Amino acid sequence: MSKTILVIEDDHEQAIIVRHYLEDAEYDVFISHDGSSGLKLFRENPPDLVVLDVMLPGMNGLDICREIRREKKDTPIIMVTALGSEESTLAGFEVGVDDYLSKPYRPRELVARIGSLIRRYENKEERSPTMGIPGLEIDILKHEVKVDGVEVALSVREFELLIILVAQPGRVYSRDQLLENAFGFDYQGLDRTVDAHIGNLREKIGDNPKKPRFIETVYGVGYRVINA
């Protein structure tokens, strides 16, 4: 069955180009040219992945992402923007974006990143179905995380980071290692990208970085899950 991609892009010419490349890659594509209509389309026809511009009429991309995550949807989101600054990139990750491309970008790279992200979301059968540490349960196949029995919603990247850390409690991962393992592809990211995702992850699982219960910062090195 073909995967469905929702593209929310106000540049009509760019949207046509993206549609062409995605349909050539055998994706079903829905297009919206403004934020409010895009969010409505997302709710009416939940896609397998969203390609989301930042600067949109009606409702900007950051607000759309916030709303999707507020509704506890873990749909993968790739944000694209002409705002190529580090601050704008981190702003996207902080609201739950899974990947980021700056304009102008090569459509083939977008297609490759979409494929990588969808595979990471789906290919959970290769891992142990369940894993966890005291107080934290992870169901890989259902993409579910529970803290003290209460389910919490994580984005694809947050989920990937958590299972990497929990798989080997006590092992310290550098930011570069986490970028490589959780983001995959040939991601050219920033160390602060990992920090932003870890910050979101901690907030969602109720972990205080000053008195960590689950994830500990190893200063100057990276992060590890506390080996209880």
Sequence and secondary structure as in RCSB ss.txt:
>XXXX:A:sequence
MSKTILVIEDDHEQAIIVRHYLEDAEYDVFISHDGSSGLKLFRENPPDLVVLDVMLPGMNGLDICREIRREKKDT
PIIMVTALGSEESTLAGFEVGVDDYLSKPYRPRELVARIGSLIRRYENKEERSPTMGIPGLEIDILKHEVKVDGV
EVALSVREFELLIILVAQPGRVYSRDQLLENAFGFDYQGLDRTVDAHIGNLREKIGDNPKKPRFIETVYGVGYRV
INA
>XXXX:A:secstr
   EEEEE S HHHHHHHHHHHHHTT EEEEESSHHHHHHHHHHS  SEEEEESS SSS HHHHHHHHHHTT   
 EEEEES  SHHHHHHHHHTT SEEEESS  HHHHHHHHHHHHHHHH  TTS SEEEETTEEEETTTTEEEETTE
EE   HHHHHHHHHHHHSTT  EEHHHHIIIII TT    HHHHHHHHHHHHHHHT BTTB SSEEEETTTEEEE
   
